[in-house]
Structures are given as structure tokens and as C-alpha cells.
Amino acid sequence: MNSPTDEQAALIKLTMEGKAMSYPDRYDQENLLNMYKAKMHLEMAIALLT
């Protein structure tokens, strides 16, 4: 669970700004954002437990 690549970070930023790609790339865009959010929530939970 490393940091996102530069390309992934840019895609996450665009998604959080409400900009969406055309289909079928939008599915990958939303999937990447969901995985990033899950990673952030897991890291927060681990930090609370330690």
C-alpha cells in the first residue's frame, strides 16, 4: 500500500474536483478513487488502534 503514482494522484485530484472521464475510463477512475479512500480509512483505523 504505497503512495499513488503521479498519474494516479492527478486522476484522484480530478475526480475529487468533480471532473469525470468518458466511459469506460470513468469506471477505472472511480475504482481508483474508491481504493484510495479505502486505503486512507484503513490507515486512520490503524493509527487509532496503535
mmCIF file of the N, C-alpha and C atoms, coordinates in Angstrom:
data_MODEL
# 
_entry.id   MODEL 
# 
loop_
_atom_site.group_PDB 
_atom_site.id 
_atom_site.type_symbol 
_atom_site.label_atom_id 
_atom_site.label_alt_id 
_atom_site.label_comp_id 
_atom_site.label_asym_id 
_atom_site.label_entity_id 
_atom_site.label_seq_id 
_atom_site.pdbx_PDB_ins_code 
_atom_site.Cartn_x 
_atom_site.Cartn_y 
_atom_site.Cartn_z 
_atom_site.occupancy 
_atom_site.B_iso_or_equiv 
_atom_site.pdbx_formal_charge 
_atom_site.auth_seq_id 
_atom_site.auth_comp_id 
_atom_site.auth_asym_id 
_atom_site.auth_atom_id 
_atom_site.pdbx_PDB_model_num 
ATOM 1   N N  . MET A 1 1  ? 0.840   -1.179 0.000   1.00 0.00 ? 1  MET A N  1 
ATOM 2   C CA . MET A 1 1  ? 0.000   0.000  0.000   1.00 0.00 ? 1  MET A CA 1 
ATOM 3   C C  . MET A 1 1  ? 0.883   1.238  0.000   1.00 0.00 ? 1  MET A C  1 
ATOM 4   N N  . ASN A 1 2  ? 1.454   1.506  -1.112  1.00 0.00 ? 2  ASN A N  1 
ATOM 5   C CA . ASN A 1 2  ? 2.325   2.665  -1.253  1.00 0.00 ? 2  ASN A CA 1 
ATOM 6   C C  . ASN A 1 2  ? 1.509   3.886  -1.640  1.00 0.00 ? 2  ASN A C  1 
ATOM 7   N N  . SER A 1 3  ? 2.196   4.979  -1.800  1.00 0.00 ? 3  SER A N  1 
ATOM 8   C CA . SER A 1 3  ? 1.554   6.200  -2.275  1.00 0.00 ? 3  SER A CA 1 
ATOM 9   C C  . SER A 1 3  ? 1.194   6.043  -3.741  1.00 0.00 ? 3  SER A C  1 
ATOM 10  N N  . PRO A 1 4  ? 0.159   6.773  -4.193  1.00 0.00 ? 4  PRO A N  1 
ATOM 11  C CA . PRO A 1 4  ? -0.207  6.673  -5.607  1.00 0.00 ? 4  PRO A CA 1 
ATOM 12  C C  . PRO A 1 4  ? 0.888   7.262  -6.496  1.00 0.00 ? 4  PRO A C  1 
ATOM 13  N N  . THR A 1 5  ? 0.960   6.765  -7.722  1.00 0.00 ? 5  THR A N  1 
ATOM 14  C CA . THR A 1 5  ? 1.903   7.325  -8.680  1.00 0.00 ? 5  THR A CA 1 
ATOM 15  C C  . THR A 1 5  ? 1.455   8.739  -9.030  1.00 0.00 ? 5  THR A C  1 
ATOM 16  N N  . ASP A 1 6  ? 2.285   9.470  -9.727  1.00 0.00 ? 6  ASP A N  1 
ATOM 17  C CA . ASP A 1 6  ? 1.920   10.835 -10.120 1.00 0.00 ? 6  ASP A CA 1 
ATOM 18  C C  . ASP A 1 6  ? 0.644   10.846 -10.961 1.00 0.00 ? 6  ASP A C  1 
ATOM 19  N N  . GLU A 1 7  ? 0.542   9.866  -11.874 1.00 0.00 ? 7  GLU A N  1 
ATOM 20  C CA . GLU A 1 7  ? -0.636  9.787  -12.732 1.00 0.00 ? 7  GLU A CA 1 
ATOM 21  C C  . GLU A 1 7  ? -1.885  9.473  -11.911 1.00 0.00 ? 7  GLU A C  1 
ATOM 22  N N  . GLN A 1 8  ? -1.753  8.546  -10.961 1.00 0.00 ? 8  GLN A N  1 
ATOM 23  C CA . GLN A 1 8  ? -2.881  8.190  -10.118 1.00 0.00 ? 8  GLN A CA 1 
ATOM 24  C C  . GLN A 1 8  ? -3.283  9.365  -9.226  1.00 0.00 ? 8  GLN A C  1 
ATOM 25  N N  . ALA A 1 9  ? -2.304  10.074 -8.694  1.00 0.00 ? 9  ALA A N  1 
ATOM 26  C CA . ALA A 1 9  ? -2.596  11.228 -7.849  1.00 0.00 ? 9  ALA A CA 1 
ATOM 27  C C  . ALA A 1 9  ? -3.343  12.303 -8.638  1.00 0.00 ? 9  ALA A C  1 
ATOM 28  N N  . ALA A 1 10 ? -2.930  12.530 -9.874  1.00 0.00 ? 10 ALA A N  1 
ATOM 29  C CA . ALA A 1 10 ? -3.619  13.515 -10.719 1.00 0.00 ? 10 ALA A CA 1 
ATOM 30  C C  . ALA A 1 10 ? -5.045  13.070 -11.010 1.00 0.00 ? 10 ALA A C  1 
ATOM 31  N N  . LEU A 1 11 ? -5.231  11.794 -11.254 1.00 0.00 ? 11 LEU A N  1 
ATOM 32  C CA . LEU A 1 11 ? -6.563  11.261 -11.521 1.00 0.00 ? 11 LEU A CA 1 
ATOM 33  C C  . LEU A 1 11 ? -7.452  11.370 -10.287 1.00 0.00 ? 11 LEU A C  1 
ATOM 34  N N  . ILE A 1 12 ? -6.900  11.087 -9.121  1.00 0.00 ? 12 ILE A N  1 
ATOM 35  C CA . ILE A 1 12 ? -7.653  11.225 -7.870  1.00 0.00 ? 12 ILE A CA 1 
ATOM 36  C C  . ILE A 1 12 ? -8.043  12.679 -7.658  1.00 0.00 ? 12 ILE A C  1 
ATOM 37  N N  . LYS A 1 13 ? -7.119  13.595 -7.908  1.00 0.00 ? 13 LYS A N  1 
ATOM 38  C CA . LYS A 1 13 ? -7.401  15.011 -7.731  1.00 0.00 ? 13 LYS A CA 1 
ATOM 39  C C  . LYS A 1 13 ? -8.524  15.466 -8.658  1.00 0.00 ? 13 LYS A C  1 
ATOM 40  N N  . LEU A 1 14 ? -8.464  15.063 -9.924  1.00 0.00 ? 14 LEU A N  1 
ATOM 41  C CA . LEU A 1 14 ? -9.513  15.431 -10.868 1.00 0.00 ? 14 LEU A CA 1 
ATOM 42  C C  . LEU A 1 14 ? -10.862 14.882 -10.432 1.00 0.00 ? 14 LEU A C  1 
ATOM 43  N N  . THR A 1 15 ? -10.879 13.651 -9.945  1.00 0.00 ? 15 THR A N  1 
ATOM 44  C CA . THR A 1 15 ? -12.119 13.029 -9.510  1.00 0.00 ? 15 THR A CA 1 
ATOM 45  C C  . THR A 1 15 ? -12.703 13.771 -8.326  1.00 0.00 ? 15 THR A C  1 
ATOM 46  N N  . MET A 1 16 ? -11.858 14.164 -7.380  1.00 0.00 ? 16 MET A N  1 
ATOM 47  C CA . MET A 1 16 ? -12.331 14.870 -6.198  1.00 0.00 ? 16 MET A CA 1 
ATOM 48  C C  . MET A 1 16 ? -12.830 16.269 -6.556  1.00 0.00 ? 16 MET A C  1 
ATOM 49  N N  . GLU A 1 17 ? -12.369 16.807 -7.667  1.00 0.00 ? 17 GLU A N  1 
ATOM 50  C CA . GLU A 1 17 ? -12.848 18.108 -8.139  1.00 0.00 ? 17 GLU A CA 1 
ATOM 51  C C  . GLU A 1 17 ? -14.153 17.975 -8.918  1.00 0.00 ? 17 GLU A C  1 
ATOM 52  N N  . GLY A 1 18 ? -14.613 16.753 -9.105  1.00 0.00 ? 18 GLY A N  1 
ATOM 53  C CA . GLY A 1 18 ? -15.880 16.529 -9.795  1.00 0.00 ? 18 GLY A CA 1 
ATOM 54  C C  . GLY A 1 18 ? -15.762 16.356 -11.295 1.00 0.00 ? 18 GLY A C  1 
ATOM 55  N N  . LYS A 1 19 ? -14.537 16.263 -11.797 1.00 0.00 ? 19 LYS A N  1 
ATOM 56  C CA . LYS A 1 19 ? -14.344 16.072 -13.231 1.00 0.00 ? 19 LYS A CA 1 
ATOM 57  C C  . LYS A 1 19 ? -14.305 14.584 -13.528 1.00 0.00 ? 19 LYS A C  1 
ATOM 58  N N  . ALA A 1 20 ? -15.018 14.156 -14.545 1.00 0.00 ? 20 ALA A N  1 
ATOM 59  C CA . ALA A 1 20 ? -15.095 12.738 -14.864 1.00 0.00 ? 20 ALA A CA 1 
ATOM 60  C C  . ALA A 1 20 ? -14.626 12.488 -16.292 1.00 0.00 ? 20 ALA A C  1 
ATOM 61  N N  . MET A 1 21 ? -14.054 11.323 -16.491 1.00 0.00 ? 21 MET A N  1 
ATOM 62  C CA . MET A 1 21 ? -13.611 10.909 -17.814 1.00 0.00 ? 21 MET A CA 1 
ATOM 63  C C  . MET A 1 21 ? -14.785 10.275 -18.542 1.00 0.00 ? 21 MET A C  1 
ATOM 64  N N  . SER A 1 22 ? -14.606 10.013 -19.820 1.00 0.00 ? 22 SER A N  1 
ATOM 65  C CA . SER A 1 22 ? -15.661 9.343  -20.578 1.00 0.00 ? 22 SER A CA 1 
ATOM 66  C C  . SER A 1 22 ? -15.619 7.841  -20.291 1.00 0.00 ? 22 SER A C  1 
ATOM 67  N N  . TYR A 1 23 ? -16.738 7.181  -20.535 1.00 0.00 ? 23 TYR A N  1 
ATOM 68  C CA . TYR A 1 23 ? -16.794 5.725  -20.335 1.00 0.00 ? 23 TYR A CA 1 
ATOM 69  C C  . TYR A 1 23 ? -15.935 5.047  -21.380 1.00 0.00 ? 23 TYR A C  1 
ATOM 70  N N  . PRO A 1 24 ? -15.272 3.935  -21.181 1.00 0.00 ? 24 PRO A N  1 
ATOM 71  C CA . PRO A 1 24 ? -15.227 3.101  -19.984 1.00 0.00 ? 24 PRO A CA 1 
ATOM 72  C C  . PRO A 1 24 ? -14.141 3.528  -19.007 1.00 0.00 ? 24 PRO A C  1 
ATOM 73  N N  . ASP A 1 25 ? -13.380 4.589  -19.333 1.00 0.00 ? 25 ASP A N  1 
ATOM 74  C CA . ASP A 1 25 ? -12.304 5.039  -18.441 1.00 0.00 ? 25 ASP A CA 1 
ATOM 75  C C  . ASP A 1 25 ? -12.832 5.551  -17.110 1.00 0.00 ? 25 ASP A C  1 
ATOM 76  N N  . ARG A 1 26 ? -14.077 6.006  -17.096 1.00 0.00 ? 26 ARG A N  1 
ATOM 77  C CA . ARG A 1 26 ? -14.662 6.514  -15.857 1.00 0.00 ? 26 ARG A CA 1 
ATOM 78  C C  . ARG A 1 26 ? -14.749 5.420  -14.800 1.00 0.00 ? 26 ARG A C  1 
ATOM 79  N N  . TYR A 1 27 ? -14.986 4.179  -15.231 1.00 0.00 ? 27 TYR A N  1 
ATOM 80  C CA . TYR A 1 27 ? -15.040 3.063  -14.274 1.00 0.00 ? 27 TYR A CA 1 
ATOM 81  C C  . TYR A 1 27 ? -13.699 2.922  -13.562 1.00 0.00 ? 27 TYR A C  1 
ATOM 82  N N  . ASP A 1 28 ? -12.604 2.963  -14.319 1.00 0.00 ? 28 ASP A N  1 
ATOM 83  C CA . ASP A 1 28 ? -11.274 2.866  -13.713 1.00 0.00 ? 28 ASP A CA 1 
ATOM 84  C C  . ASP A 1 28 ? -11.004 4.061  -12.802 1.00 0.00 ? 28 ASP A C  1 
ATOM 85  N N  . GLN A 1 29 ? -11.447 5.230  -13.218 1.00 0.00 ? 29 GLN A N  1 
ATOM 86  C CA . GLN A 1 29 ? -11.262 6.443  -12.432 1.00 0.00 ? 29 GLN A CA 1 
ATOM 87  C C  . GLN A 1 29 ? -11.982 6.311  -11.089 1.00 0.00 ? 29 GLN A C  1 
ATOM 88  N N  . GLU A 1 30 ? -13.230 5.890  -11.097 1.00 0.00 ? 30 GLU A N  1 
ATOM 89  C CA . GLU A 1 30 ? -13.996 5.748  -9.864  1.00 0.00 ? 30 GLU A CA 1 
ATOM 90  C C  . GLU A 1 30 ? -13.445 4.619  -8.999  1.00 0.00 ? 30 GLU A C  1 
ATOM 91  N N  . ASN A 1 31 ? -12.997 3.540  -9.624  1.00 0.00 ? 31 ASN A N  1 
ATOM 92  C CA . ASN A 1 31 ? -12.419 2.419  -8.889  1.00 0.00 ? 31 ASN A CA 1 
ATOM 93  C C  . ASN A 1 31 ? -11.141 2.856  -8.171  1.00 0.00 ? 31 ASN A C  1 
ATOM 94  N N  . LEU A 1 32 ? -10.302 3.612  -8.831  1.00 0.00 ? 32 LEU A N  1 
ATOM 95  C CA . LEU A 1 32 ? -9.068  4.108  -8.227  1.00 0.00 ? 32 LEU A CA 1 
ATOM 96  C C  . LEU A 1 32 ? -9.382  5.015  -7.040  1.00 0.00 ? 32 LEU A C  1 
ATOM 97  N N  . LEU A 1 33 ? -10.366 5.893  -7.186  1.00 0.00 ? 33 LEU A N  1 
ATOM 98  C CA . LEU A 1 33 ? -10.728 6.783  -6.088  1.00 0.00 ? 33 LEU A CA 1 
ATOM 99  C C  . LEU A 1 33 ? -11.257 5.986  -4.899  1.00 0.00 ? 33 LEU A C  1 
ATOM 100 N N  . ASN A 1 34 ? -12.080 4.984  -5.153  1.00 0.00 ? 34 ASN A N  1 
ATOM 101 C CA . ASN A 1 34 ? -12.611 4.165  -4.071  1.00 0.00 ? 34 ASN A CA 1 
ATOM 102 C C  . ASN A 1 34 ? -11.507 3.406  -3.344  1.00 0.00 ? 34 ASN A C  1 
ATOM 103 N N  . MET A 1 35 ? -10.543 2.872  -4.081  1.00 0.00 ? 35 MET A N  1 
ATOM 104 C CA . MET A 1 35 ? -9.422  2.179  -3.439  1.00 0.00 ? 35 MET A CA 1 
ATOM 105 C C  . MET A 1 35 ? -8.589  3.154  -2.606  1.00 0.00 ? 35 MET A C  1 
ATOM 106 N N  . TYR A 1 36 ? -8.389  4.366  -3.120  1.00 0.00 ? 36 TYR A N  1 
ATOM 107 C CA . TYR A 1 36 ? -7.623  5.369  -2.387  1.00 0.00 ? 36 TYR A CA 1 
ATOM 108 C C  . TYR A 1 36 ? -8.333  5.741  -1.086  1.00 0.00 ? 36 TYR A C  1 
ATOM 109 N N  . LYS A 1 37 ? -9.660  5.931  -1.150  1.00 0.00 ? 37 LYS A N  1 
ATOM 110 C CA . LYS A 1 37 ? -10.419 6.258  0.057   1.00 0.00 ? 37 LYS A CA 1 
ATOM 111 C C  . LYS A 1 37 ? -10.355 5.117  1.062   1.00 0.00 ? 37 LYS A C  1 
ATOM 112 N N  . ALA A 1 38 ? -10.460 3.878  0.588   1.00 0.00 ? 38 ALA A N  1 
ATOM 113 C CA . ALA A 1 38 ? -10.383 2.723  1.481   1.00 0.00 ? 38 ALA A CA 1 
ATOM 114 C C  . ALA A 1 38 ? -9.015  2.670  2.150   1.00 0.00 ? 38 ALA A C  1 
ATOM 115 N N  . LYS A 1 39 ? -7.962  2.933  1.406   1.00 0.00 ? 39 LYS A N  1 
ATOM 116 C CA . LYS A 1 39 ? -6.602  2.939  1.963   1.00 0.00 ? 39 LYS A CA 1 
ATOM 117 C C  . LYS A 1 39 ? -6.476  4.001  3.041   1.00 0.00 ? 39 LYS A C  1 
ATOM 118 N N  . MET A 1 40 ? -7.008  5.181  2.779   1.00 0.00 ? 40 MET A N  1 
ATOM 119 C CA . MET A 1 40 ? -6.927  6.264  3.760   1.00 0.00 ? 40 MET A CA 1 
ATOM 120 C C  . MET A 1 40 ? -7.693  5.904  5.032   1.00 0.00 ? 40 MET A C  1 
ATOM 121 N N  . HIS A 1 41 ? -8.854  5.291  4.888   1.00 0.00 ? 41 HIS A N  1 
ATOM 122 C CA . HIS A 1 41 ? -9.635  4.912  6.060   1.00 0.00 ? 41 HIS A CA 1 
ATOM 123 C C  . HIS A 1 41 ? -8.934  3.802  6.854   1.00 0.00 ? 41 HIS A C  1 
ATOM 124 N N  . LEU A 1 42 ? -8.312  2.851  6.162   1.00 0.00 ? 42 LEU A N  1 
ATOM 125 C CA . LEU A 1 42 ? -7.571  1.808  6.851   1.00 0.00 ? 42 LEU A CA 1 
ATOM 126 C C  . LEU A 1 42 ? -6.392  2.382  7.622   1.00 0.00 ? 42 LEU A C  1 
ATOM 127 N N  . GLU A 1 43 ? -5.687  3.316  7.021   1.00 0.00 ? 43 GLU A N  1 
ATOM 128 C CA . GLU A 1 43 ? -4.560  3.939  7.705   1.00 0.00 ? 43 GLU A CA 1 
ATOM 129 C C  . GLU A 1 43 ? -5.019  4.707  8.937   1.00 0.00 ? 43 GLU A C  1 
ATOM 130 N N  . MET A 1 44 ? -6.172  5.377  8.847   1.00 0.00 ? 44 MET A N  1 
ATOM 131 C CA . MET A 1 44 ? -6.706  6.088  10.000  1.00 0.00 ? 44 MET A CA 1 
ATOM 132 C C  . MET A 1 44 ? -7.089  5.118  11.114  1.00 0.00 ? 44 MET A C  1 
ATOM 133 N N  . ALA A 1 45 ? -7.699  3.987  10.748  1.00 0.00 ? 45 ALA A N  1 
ATOM 134 C CA . ALA A 1 45 ? -8.102  2.988  11.735  1.00 0.00 ? 45 ALA A CA 1 
ATOM 135 C C  . ALA A 1 45 ? -6.881  2.377  12.415  1.00 0.00 ? 45 ALA A C  1 
ATOM 136 N N  . ILE A 1 46 ? -5.855  2.094  11.670  1.00 0.00 ? 46 ILE A N  1 
ATOM 137 C CA . ILE A 1 46 ? -4.624  1.527  12.234  1.00 0.00 ? 46 ILE A CA 1 
ATOM 138 C C  . ILE A 1 46 ? -3.977  2.530  13.182  1.00 0.00 ? 46 ILE A C  1 
ATOM 139 N N  . ALA A 1 47 ? -3.986  3.798  12.792  1.00 0.00 ? 47 ALA A N  1 
ATOM 140 C CA . ALA A 1 47 ? -3.398  4.822  13.649  1.00 0.00 ? 47 ALA A CA 1 
ATOM 141 C C  . ALA A 1 47 ? -4.160  4.952  14.964  1.00 0.00 ? 47 ALA A C  1 
ATOM 142 N N  . LEU A 1 48 ? -5.474  4.786  14.918  1.00 0.00 ? 48 LEU A N  1 
ATOM 143 C CA . LEU A 1 48 ? -6.275  4.866  16.138  1.00 0.00 ? 48 LEU A CA 1 
ATOM 144 C C  . LEU A 1 48 ? -6.021  3.681  17.054  1.00 0.00 ? 48 LEU A C  1 
ATOM 145 N N  . LEU A 1 49 ? -5.727  2.527  16.459  1.00 0.00 ? 49 LEU A N  1 
ATOM 146 C CA . LEU A 1 49 ? -5.516  1.309  17.244  1.00 0.00 ? 49 LEU A CA 1 
ATOM 147 C C  . LEU A 1 49 ? -4.119  1.233  17.857  1.00 0.00 ? 49 LEU A C  1 
ATOM 148 N N  . THR A 1 50 ? -3.175  1.995  17.335  1.00 0.00 ? 50 THR A N  1 
ATOM 149 C CA . THR A 1 50 ? -1.808  1.932  17.854  1.00 0.00 ? 50 THR A CA 1 
ATOM 150 C C  . THR A 1 50 ? -1.516  3.020  18.836  1.00 0.00 ? 50 THR A C  1 
# 
